[in-house]
Amino acid sequence: MGWKRVKEQYQISHIVHVTNEGICIGSSFITNAIIISMNGKIIKRYCDGHNEDLMRYQREMDADPELLEFMVKVPDRFEKHLSVFTHIKGQIVEKQCESLGWPNTTHDGELMYQNCFSPDLHTMVRLAEQHIAATTAHLKIRIADTEELLTELKGRLNANIDKQVTLQSQYSISLQEQ
């Protein structure tokens, strides 16, 4: 995937990174002002018109769609291969990058948020443990809230069943016959 080639070809000064949507171009506030599919087609266009740089990138891409497609499909080349660690679903993953820290990206295009990446393995293990502990605490709260809601709903259901039985016995009819 050629996210770096796209950045270099169009002299993009904005953040360029890859998500499941495609190659995203944007800022720290709107990271996906423009999205390019992995087939090299613009699938989300910048339409605001207030940022001349974003408009320029898009004009240049529109002027030669074959070049954009080529740039996306040709593998990137990297001068540096610095190790950086992150965690995904409780597993520590080592990735490579050219420059450490925010708002840089890994070789596979992932944006390196400060609290999600570290060049130090021990730091990442500690951050992963903190993340897992916070997630566990949050899930326990959600389960307690859900159990409380379920108890309330069961009580309301039983009250409605009692009302239905009372109504049917008072009028000797089945509400299902109607």
C-alpha positions as CSV (number, residue, x, y, z in Angstrom):
1,M,0.0,0.0,0.0
2,G,1.4,3.4,-1.0
3,W,0.2,5.8,1.6
4,K,3.7,7.3,1.9
5,R,4.1,7.5,-1.9
6,V,0.8,9.4,-2.0
7,K,2.0,11.8,0.7
8,E,5.2,12.4,-1.1
9,Q,3.8,12.6,-4.7
10,Y,1.2,15.2,-3.8
11,Q,3.5,17.0,-1.2
12,I,0.9,16.6,1.5
13,S,1.7,18.5,4.6
14,H,-1.4,17.2,6.5
15,I,-1.6,13.9,8.4
16,V,-1.7,10.9,6.2
17,H,-2.6,7.5,7.7
18,V,-4.5,4.3,6.9
19,T,-7.7,3.0,8.5
20,N,-10.2,0.4,7.5
21,E,-11.8,3.1,5.3
22,G,-8.6,3.6,3.3
23,I,-5.9,6.2,3.1
24,C,-7.0,9.2,5.1
25,I,-5.7,12.8,4.7
26,G,-6.6,15.4,7.4
27,S,-5.6,17.1,10.6
28,S,-5.5,16.2,14.3
29,F,-9.1,17.4,14.5
30,I,-10.5,15.9,11.3
31,T,-8.3,13.0,10.3
32,N,-10.3,11.9,7.3
33,A,-11.1,15.1,5.4
34,I,-10.2,13.1,2.2
35,I,-10.3,9.3,2.0
36,I,-8.7,7.3,-0.8
37,S,-9.7,3.6,-1.3
38,M,-7.1,0.9,-1.5
39,N,-8.0,0.8,-5.3
40,G,-6.8,4.4,-5.7
41,K,-10.1,6.2,-5.9
42,I,-11.2,9.1,-3.8
43,I,-14.2,7.9,-1.8
44,K,-14.6,10.9,0.5
45,R,-14.0,14.3,-1.0
46,Y,-13.1,17.5,0.8
47,C,-16.0,19.8,0.1
48,D,-15.6,22.6,2.6
49,G,-13.4,24.7,0.4
50,H,-11.7,26.6,3.3
51,N,-8.4,24.8,3.2
52,E,-6.5,25.5,0.0
53,D,-4.0,22.7,0.6
54,L,-6.7,20.0,0.8
55,M,-8.3,21.4,-2.3
56,R,-4.9,21.3,-4.1
57,Y,-4.3,17.7,-3.2
58,Q,-7.7,16.8,-4.5
59,R,-7.3,18.8,-7.7
60,E,-4.0,17.1,-8.5
61,M,-5.4,13.7,-7.8
62,D,-8.4,14.4,-10.0
63,A,-6.1,15.6,-12.8
64,D,-4.4,12.2,-13.1
65,P,-6.5,9.4,-11.6
66,E,-4.2,6.7,-13.0
67,L,-1.2,8.2,-11.2
68,L,-3.1,8.2,-7.9
69,E,-4.1,4.6,-8.5
70,F,-0.5,3.7,-9.2
71,M,0.8,5.5,-6.1
72,V,-1.7,3.7,-3.9
73,K,-0.9,0.2,-5.3
74,V,2.9,0.5,-5.3
75,P,4.6,-0.6,-2.1
76,D,6.1,2.2,0.0
77,R,9.9,2.4,0.7
78,F,11.2,3.5,4.0
79,E,14.6,4.8,4.9
80,K,14.4,4.1,8.6
81,H,13.0,1.1,10.5
82,L,12.6,2.1,14.1
83,S,10.8,-0.4,16.4
84,V,7.7,0.9,18.1
85,F,5.3,-1.1,20.3
86,T,1.5,-1.0,20.6
87,H,-1.1,-3.3,22.0
88,I,-4.0,-4.9,20.2
89,K,-6.6,-6.9,22.1
90,G,-4.3,-7.6,24.9
91,Q,-1.3,-8.5,22.7
92,I,1.9,-6.5,22.4
93,V,2.7,-5.9,18.8
94,E,5.9,-4.6,17.4
95,K,5.7,-2.3,14.3
96,Q,8.2,-0.2,12.4
97,C,8.2,3.5,11.7
98,E,10.6,6.2,10.4
99,S,9.9,8.8,13.1
100,L,8.6,8.2,16.6
101,G,5.7,10.1,18.2
102,W,2.6,11.9,17.3
103,P,1.5,12.6,14.5
104,N,3.8,10.1,12.8
105,T,2.6,6.8,11.3
106,T,3.9,3.2,11.3
107,H,5.1,1.6,8.1
108,D,1.6,0.0,7.7
109,G,0.0,3.5,8.0
110,E,-1.3,3.5,11.6
111,L,-1.4,6.8,13.3
112,M,0.8,6.7,16.4
113,Y,-1.2,8.2,19.2
114,Q,0.9,9.1,22.2
115,N,-0.9,6.8,24.7
116,C,-1.0,3.9,22.3
117,F,2.6,3.6,21.0
118,S,6.0,3.5,22.6
119,P,9.5,2.7,21.5
120,D,9.9,1.0,24.9
121,L,8.5,-2.5,25.4
122,H,8.1,-2.2,29.1
123,T,6.2,1.1,28.8
124,M,3.8,-0.5,26.4
125,V,3.2,-3.5,28.6
126,R,2.4,-1.0,31.5
127,L,0.1,1.0,29.2
128,A,-1.6,-2.2,28.0
129,E,-2.2,-3.3,31.6
130,Q,-3.7,0.0,32.4
131,H,-5.9,-0.1,29.4
132,I,-7.1,-3.7,30.2
133,A,-7.7,-2.7,33.9
134,A,-9.7,0.4,32.9
135,T,-11.7,-1.7,30.3
136,T,-12.4,-4.4,33.0
137,A,-13.6,-1.8,35.5
138,H,-15.9,-0.2,32.8
139,L,-17.3,-3.6,31.8
140,K,-18.1,-4.4,35.5
141,I,-20.0,-1.1,35.8
142,R,-21.9,-1.8,32.5
143,I,-22.8,-5.3,33.7
144,A,-24.1,-4.0,37.1
145,D,-26.1,-1.3,35.3
146,T,-27.5,-3.9,32.8
147,E,-28.4,-6.3,35.7
148,E,-30.2,-3.5,37.5
149,L,-32.1,-2.6,34.3
150,L,-33.0,-6.2,33.7
151,T,-34.3,-6.5,37.2
152,E,-36.4,-3.4,36.7
153,L,-37.7,-4.7,33.3
154,K,-38.6,-8.1,34.8
155,G,-40.6,-6.3,37.6
156,R,-42.5,-4.2,35.0
157,L,-43.2,-7.3,32.9
158,N,-44.5,-9.2,35.9
159,A,-46.7,-6.2,36.8
160,N,-48.1,-6.1,33.3
161,I,-48.8,-9.8,33.4
162,D,-50.6,-9.4,36.7
163,K,-52.7,-6.5,35.2
164,Q,-53.6,-8.7,32.2
165,V,-54.6,-11.6,34.4
166,T,-56.7,-9.3,36.6
167,L,-58.4,-7.7,33.5
168,Q,-59.1,-11.1,31.9
169,S,-60.6,-12.5,35.2
170,Q,-62.8,-9.4,35.7
171,Y,-64.3,-9.5,32.3
172,S,-64.0,-13.2,31.4
173,I,-62.5,-12.5,28.0
174,S,-59.2,-13.2,26.4
175,L,-57.5,-10.3,25.0
176,Q,-56.1,-12.6,22.3
177,E,-59.6,-13.2,20.9
178,Q,-59.9,-9.7,19.7
